[in-house]
């Protein structure tokens, strides 16, 4: 088993993910502390912090406790990795979910 120590959230997580997600949920009429309706498609706000989280956890997934290379998956991840120096996810990476 890979030990995983909790790391501080990225500096912009609260505004980029938590506040935007909360606003989206309220705008959709979804209860903040309840289950979302089946089939709900959530905006991928969390992807804006992928690289920061990967760096903070040294490439270990804090949820699954596995190591993974960055980027993984599709071209979306590569686009995001390339945009890190320019402030975050590209339009293509935010729309490909």
C-alpha positions as CSV (number, residue, x, y, z in Angstrom):
1,X,0.0,0.0,0.0
2,X,1.2,3.5,-0.8
3,X,1.0,5.9,2.1
4,X,-0.7,9.1,1.3
5,X,-0.4,12.2,3.5
6,X,-3.1,14.9,3.1
7,X,-1.8,18.0,1.4
8,X,-3.1,21.6,1.5
9,X,-5.5,22.3,-1.3
10,X,-4.2,24.5,-4.1
11,X,-4.3,28.2,-3.4
12,X,-6.9,28.9,-6.1
13,X,-9.1,25.8,-5.3
14,X,-11.6,27.6,-3.3
15,X,-12.5,30.2,-6.0
16,X,-11.8,28.0,-9.1
17,X,-13.6,24.9,-7.9
18,X,-15.6,25.2,-4.6
19,X,-17.2,28.6,-5.2
20,X,-18.0,27.9,-8.8
21,X,-19.3,24.5,-8.1
22,X,-21.5,25.7,-5.3
23,X,-22.9,28.5,-7.5
24,X,-23.6,26.0,-10.3
25,X,-25.4,23.6,-7.9
26,X,-27.6,26.4,-6.6
27,X,-28.3,27.6,-10.1
28,X,-29.4,24.1,-11.1
29,X,-31.6,23.8,-8.0
30,X,-29.5,20.9,-6.6
31,X,-29.3,20.7,-2.8
32,X,-25.8,21.3,-1.5
33,X,-25.9,18.4,1.0
34,X,-28.0,15.9,-0.9
35,X,-27.7,13.6,-3.8
36,X,-27.8,15.1,-7.3
37,X,-30.5,13.8,-9.6
38,X,-29.4,10.7,-11.6
39,X,-27.6,11.6,-14.8
40,X,-26.5,15.0,-13.6
41,X,-23.5,16.2,-15.7
42,X,-21.3,18.3,-13.5
43,X,-19.0,21.0,-14.9
44,X,-15.4,19.9,-14.7
45,X,-14.2,22.7,-12.5
46,X,-11.9,20.4,-10.6
47,X,-9.7,19.9,-13.7
48,X,-8.3,23.4,-13.3
49,X,-6.4,22.1,-10.3
50,X,-5.2,18.8,-11.7
51,X,-1.5,19.8,-12.1
52,X,-1.4,21.5,-8.7
53,X,-2.8,18.4,-7.0
54,X,-0.5,16.1,-9.0
55,X,2.5,18.1,-7.9
56,X,1.4,18.3,-4.3
57,X,0.9,14.6,-4.1
58,X,4.1,13.7,-6.1
59,X,2.0,11.9,-8.7
60,X,0.0,9.8,-6.3
61,X,-3.8,9.8,-6.5
62,X,-4.9,10.7,-3.0
63,X,-8.2,8.8,-3.6
64,X,-6.9,5.5,-5.0
65,X,-3.4,5.6,-3.6
66,X,-1.8,4.8,-6.9
67,X,1.0,6.5,-8.8
68,X,0.2,7.8,-12.2
69,X,2.1,9.8,-14.9
70,X,0.9,13.3,-15.8
71,X,-0.7,13.6,-18.3
72,X,-2.9,10.5,-18.7
73,X,-6.1,9.8,-20.5
74,X,-6.9,11.8,-23.6
75,X,-5.6,14.8,-25.5
76,X,-7.6,16.9,-22.9
77,X,-4.9,16.2,-20.3
78,X,-2.1,17.0,-22.6
79,X,-3.8,20.3,-23.6
80,X,-4.1,21.1,-19.9
81,X,-0.5,20.2,-19.1
82,X,0.7,22.5,-21.9
83,X,-1.5,25.4,-20.6
84,X,-0.2,25.2,-17.0
85,X,2.3,28.0,-17.7
86,X,-0.5,30.2,-19.0
87,X,-2.9,29.9,-16.1
88,X,-4.8,26.6,-16.3
89,X,-7.1,24.6,-18.4
90,X,-7.7,25.5,-22.0
91,X,-11.1,25.8,-23.5
92,X,-10.6,22.4,-25.2
93,X,-9.8,20.7,-21.9
94,X,-12.8,22.2,-20.1
95,X,-15.2,21.2,-22.8
96,X,-14.1,17.6,-23.5
97,X,-15.8,15.9,-20.5
